[in-house]
Amino acid sequence: MTGSTPRTDQWGGGAPPARPEYRPQSGAPAGAEVPPRKDEPFEEAAFADDQVRDWDNGTETAAIGKLGYMPKEPRRRSDFQKVRSRARKSSPIPKIIIGVVVLALVGGGVWWFMSRPPGDETATGADAGLTYAGSEEPCGLVDAAPLEALVDGTEPESVAGAEEKSSGWVQSCSMTYGEPERAAALLEVEGMVFDSDAKASVNFELGTGDIGEMGEAWTPVDPAPSVGDESAAVARVVAEGTSNYHLHVKDDNVYVVVRLSVAPDTAVDEQGLTDLATELANAYLERWQDAS
């Protein structure tokens, strides 16, 4: 009935259920003491261990395992994870992408090289508004007629060189009259082409900066020969042995060096070498300008 008090014979008169009476197991000695009641919660009592803790015997690992935790040692990846990892590492897609990028870069470079306008490899010359352009045949620019009187009709052996360098176009011509050991004369003309007048001036200054420190036998020529925009010369004239003469010339966008050596029996003094080198340099520049 609603509102009625519980009967005293129900649940022990409102008290909590009585603890079951302890009954010793069969075979237990008579008079065995009843184990004391522990107040731990159920969860703690379930894992209670009154023995001495020993972290080296593995009991704690086993107890933790009951809670669902697995130490790192026995963990193993699933077969699906292994297969997916191997597939990711062995996937050809990254290699294909890299190959496509490399091919695109190489193809672009080849297309640019092939599509350049003719003559674009030499930015100097008349097309660029400059006086001189690089020549593939530098020995064809040399007029060696002034040397004929010194070499007694000996034909020269010529060696030419021409190449594009980081500093600019460099061309050279070497002409040897007779055997190298007994040559009557040796003429070398080296020309460097730049894409501006200023660069030619800078290289001229660098080339002639130490012209007065070549040794006691070398004498700076003063005044310098009148050729090109700027010039400087140094001579080595000896009574016995080979005499040498170096003439440095800067004209517009080129820097030219004329090196002349003559045998002892030619009997040419410093003024004679100056006249020869000046004539050779003027003829070279005139032909070069016409060829550009």
C-alpha positions as CSV (number, residue, x, y, z in Angstrom):
1,M,0.0,0.0,0.0
2,T,1.3,3.4,-0.9
3,G,2.8,5.3,2.0
4,S,3.0,2.2,4.2
5,T,6.2,1.4,6.0
6,P,8.2,-1.7,5.1
7,R,7.6,-4.7,7.1
8,T,10.2,-5.6,9.6
9,D,10.5,-9.1,8.1
10,Q,11.5,-7.6,4.7
11,W,15.2,-7.3,4.0
12,G,16.0,-7.6,7.7
13,G,13.9,-4.7,8.7
14,G,15.4,-2.1,6.3
15,A,19.0,-3.1,6.9
16,P,21.4,-4.0,4.1
17,P,21.7,-7.7,3.2
18,A,23.6,-9.6,5.7
19,R,27.0,-10.8,4.7
20,P,26.9,-14.6,4.1
21,E,28.2,-16.5,7.0
22,Y,31.7,-17.7,6.5
23,R,32.0,-21.5,6.4
24,P,35.4,-23.1,6.2
25,Q,36.1,-25.3,3.3
26,S,36.1,-29.0,3.7
27,G,39.5,-30.1,5.0
28,A,40.2,-26.9,6.7
29,P,41.4,-27.3,10.3
30,A,38.8,-26.8,13.0
31,G,38.8,-23.4,14.6
32,A,40.3,-21.6,11.6
33,E,40.0,-17.9,12.0
34,V,37.6,-16.0,9.8
35,P,39.6,-13.8,7.4
36,P,39.2,-10.1,8.2
37,R,36.9,-8.2,6.0
38,K,38.6,-5.7,3.7
39,D,37.1,-2.3,2.9
40,E,38.6,-1.9,-0.6
41,P,36.3,-1.2,-3.5
42,F,35.5,-4.0,-5.7
43,E,37.9,-2.9,-8.4
44,E,40.9,-2.6,-6.1
45,A,40.0,-5.8,-4.3
46,A,39.9,-7.7,-7.6
47,F,43.6,-6.9,-8.2
48,A,44.8,-6.8,-4.7
49,D,48.0,-8.6,-4.1
50,D,49.4,-8.9,-0.6
51,Q,52.7,-10.3,-1.8
52,V,55.9,-8.3,-2.0
53,R,56.1,-6.3,-5.2
54,D,58.9,-7.4,-7.5
55,W,59.1,-5.4,-10.8
56,D,61.5,-8.0,-12.3
57,N,59.2,-11.0,-12.2
58,G,56.7,-9.7,-14.8
59,T,53.6,-9.8,-12.5
60,E,53.0,-6.1,-13.0
61,T,53.1,-6.5,-16.8
62,A,50.5,-9.3,-16.5
63,A,48.3,-7.2,-14.3
64,I,48.5,-4.2,-16.6
65,G,47.6,-6.6,-19.5
66,K,44.3,-7.4,-17.7
67,L,43.4,-3.7,-18.1
68,G,43.8,-3.8,-21.9
69,Y,47.3,-2.4,-22.2
70,M,49.9,-4.1,-24.2
71,P,53.6,-3.3,-23.8
72,K,55.6,-2.2,-26.8
73,E,57.5,-5.4,-27.1
74,P,54.6,-7.7,-28.1
75,R,53.0,-5.1,-30.3
76,R,52.8,-6.1,-34.0
77,R,51.5,-4.3,-37.0
78,S,48.7,-5.9,-38.8
79,D,49.2,-7.4,-42.2
80,F,47.1,-4.7,-43.7
81,Q,49.4,-2.0,-42.3
82,K,52.5,-3.8,-43.6
83,V,51.1,-4.1,-47.1
84,R,50.0,-0.5,-47.2
85,S,53.5,0.7,-46.0
86,R,55.3,-1.4,-48.6
87,A,52.9,-0.2,-51.3
88,R,53.6,3.5,-50.3
89,K,57.3,3.0,-50.4
90,S,57.3,1.1,-53.7
91,S,54.8,3.3,-55.5
92,P,56.1,4.4,-58.9
93,I,54.1,7.7,-58.9
94,P,56.8,9.9,-57.3
95,K,59.4,8.6,-59.8
96,I,57.1,9.2,-62.7
97,I,56.5,12.8,-61.5
98,I,60.2,13.4,-61.2
99,G,60.9,12.0,-64.6
100,V,58.2,14.2,-66.2
101,V,59.7,17.3,-64.6
102,V,63.2,16.5,-65.7
103,L,62.0,15.8,-69.3
104,A,60.2,19.1,-69.3
105,L,63.2,21.1,-68.2
106,V,65.5,19.4,-70.7
107,G,63.0,19.8,-73.5
108,G,62.6,23.5,-72.6
109,G,66.4,24.0,-72.7
110,V,66.7,22.3,-76.1
111,W,63.8,24.3,-77.5
112,W,65.3,27.6,-76.3
113,F,68.7,26.6,-77.8
114,M,67.2,25.6,-81.1
115,S,64.9,28.6,-81.4
116,R,67.6,31.2,-80.9
117,P,68.0,33.6,-83.9
118,P,71.1,33.0,-86.0
119,G,74.2,34.7,-84.7
120,D,72.7,35.2,-81.2
121,E,75.6,33.3,-79.7
122,T,77.8,36.4,-80.3
123,A,76.0,39.4,-78.9
124,T,78.8,41.7,-79.9
125,G,79.2,43.2,-83.4
126,A,77.3,45.4,-85.8
127,D,73.9,43.9,-84.8
128,A,74.5,45.0,-81.2
129,G,75.7,48.5,-82.2
130,L,79.4,47.6,-81.5
131,T,82.4,48.2,-83.7
132,Y,84.0,44.7,-83.4
133,A,82.6,41.2,-83.4
134,G,84.4,37.9,-82.8
135,S,86.1,36.3,-85.7
136,E,86.4,32.6,-86.4
137,E,89.5,33.2,-88.6
138,P,91.7,35.6,-86.7
139,C,94.8,34.8,-88.8
140,G,93.0,36.1,-91.8
141,L,93.0,39.5,-90.1
142,V,96.8,39.7,-89.8
143,D,98.7,41.6,-92.5
144,A,102.3,40.5,-92.0
145,A,103.7,42.3,-95.0
146,P,105.9,44.6,-92.7
147,L,107.9,41.5,-91.6
148,E,108.9,40.3,-95.0
149,A,112.1,42.3,-95.0
150,L,113.2,40.6,-91.7
151,V,112.3,37.0,-92.6
152,D,114.0,36.9,-96.0
153,G,111.0,35.3,-97.7
154,T,110.3,32.6,-95.1
155,E,106.7,31.5,-95.0
156,P,105.1,31.5,-91.6
157,E,103.5,28.6,-89.8
158,S,100.2,29.9,-88.5
159,V,98.1,28.6,-85.6
160,A,94.7,30.2,-84.9
161,G,92.4,29.9,-81.9
162,A,88.9,31.3,-81.2
163,E,86.5,30.6,-78.4
164,E,83.8,32.1,-76.2
165,K,84.8,32.5,-72.6
166,S,83.1,33.8,-69.5
167,S,84.8,37.2,-69.9
168,G,84.0,37.4,-73.6
169,W,85.1,36.3,-77.1
170,V,88.9,35.5,-77.3
171,Q,90.7,35.0,-80.6
172,S,94.4,34.6,-81.3
173,C,96.9,34.0,-84.1
174,S,100.5,32.9,-83.8
175,M,102.8,33.1,-86.8
176,T,106.3,31.5,-86.6
177,Y,108.9,32.3,-89.3
178,G,111.3,29.3,-89.5
179,E,112.1,26.6,-86.9
180,P,111.0,27.5,-83.4
181,E,114.6,27.2,-82.1
182,R,116.0,29.3,-84.9
183,A,113.0,31.4,-86.0
184,A,113.7,34.7,-87.7
185,A,110.6,36.2,-86.2
186,L,107.6,35.3,-84.1
187,L,104.3,37.3,-84.2
188,E,101.4,36.8,-81.8
189,V,98.2,38.8,-81.9
190,E,95.5,38.2,-79.3
191,G,92.2,40.0,-79.3
192,M,89.4,40.0,-76.8
193,V,85.9,41.2,-77.6
194,F,83.5,42.7,-75.0
195,D,79.9,43.8,-75.1
196,S,80.8,47.3,-74.0
197,D,83.5,49.9,-74.3
198,A,83.8,50.1,-70.5
199,K,84.7,46.4,-70.2
200,A,87.4,46.8,-72.8
201,S,88.8,49.7,-70.9
202,V,88.8,47.8,-67.6
203,N,90.6,44.8,-69.2
204,F,93.2,47.2,-70.8
205,E,93.9,48.7,-67.4
206,L,94.3,45.3,-65.8
207,G,96.6,44.1,-68.7
208,T,98.9,47.1,-68.5
209,G,98.8,47.6,-64.7
210,D,102.2,45.8,-64.1
211,I,103.8,46.6,-67.4
212,G,106.6,48.4,-65.7
213,E,107.5,45.5,-63.4
214,M,108.5,42.9,-66.0
215,G,112.1,43.1,-65.1
216,E,115.2,45.2,-65.6
217,A,115.6,44.2,-69.3
218,W,112.2,45.5,-70.1
219,T,111.7,49.2,-70.7
220,P,108.3,50.9,-71.0
221,V,107.9,52.8,-74.2
222,D,107.3,56.5,-73.7
223,P,105.5,57.9,-75.4
224,A,103.3,55.0,-76.3
225,P,102.6,54.3,-80.0
226,S,99.6,56.2,-81.4
227,V,97.1,53.4,-82.2
228,G,93.5,52.8,-81.1
229,D,91.8,54.7,-78.2
230,E,94.5,53.8,-75.7
231,S,97.9,52.1,-76.0
232,A,100.9,51.1,-73.9
233,A,104.1,49.3,-74.9
234,V,107.1,47.7,-73.4
235,A,110.3,46.6,-75.1
236,R,113.3,44.3,-74.5
237,V,116.1,45.1,-76.9
238,V,119.4,43.2,-76.4
239,A,122.6,43.2,-78.4
240,E,122.9,39.4,-78.3
241,G,119.8,37.3,-78.2
242,T,116.1,37.7,-79.1
243,S,114.6,41.2,-78.9
244,N,110.9,41.4,-77.8
245,Y,108.2,44.0,-78.1
246,H,104.7,44.0,-76.5
247,L,102.0,46.5,-77.7
248,H,98.7,46.8,-75.8
249,V,95.8,48.5,-77.6
250,K,92.2,49.3,-76.5
251,D,89.9,50.4,-79.3
252,D,86.1,50.6,-78.8
253,N,84.9,47.3,-77.5
254,V,88.2,45.3,-78.0
255,Y,91.5,44.8,-76.2
256,V,94.4,43.7,-78.4
257,V,97.9,42.6,-77.6
258,V,100.6,42.4,-80.2
259,R,103.8,40.4,-79.3
260,L,106.7,40.6,-81.6
261,S,110.0,38.8,-81.3
262,V,113.0,39.0,-83.7
263,A,116.3,37.2,-84.1
264,P,119.6,38.8,-83.1
265,D,120.8,39.2,-86.6
266,T,117.9,41.4,-87.7
267,A,119.6,44.5,-86.2
268,V,116.3,46.2,-85.2
269,D,116.4,48.8,-82.4
270,E,113.5,49.9,-80.1
271,Q,112.2,52.5,-82.5
272,G,112.2,50.0,-85.4
273,L,110.2,47.5,-83.2
274,T,107.8,50.3,-82.3
275,D,107.2,51.1,-85.9
276,L,106.7,47.4,-86.9
277,A,104.3,46.7,-84.0
278,T,102.3,49.9,-84.7
279,E,101.9,49.1,-88.4
280,L,100.8,45.5,-87.6
281,A,98.3,46.6,-85.0
282,N,96.7,49.3,-87.2
283,A,96.3,46.8,-90.1
284,Y,94.8,44.2,-87.8
285,L,92.2,46.6,-86.4
286,E,91.3,47.9,-89.8
287,R,90.7,44.4,-91.2
288,W,88.9,43.3,-88.1
289,Q,86.5,46.3,-88.3
290,D,85.8,45.6,-91.9
291,A,85.0,41.9,-91.2
292,S,82.6,42.8,-88.4
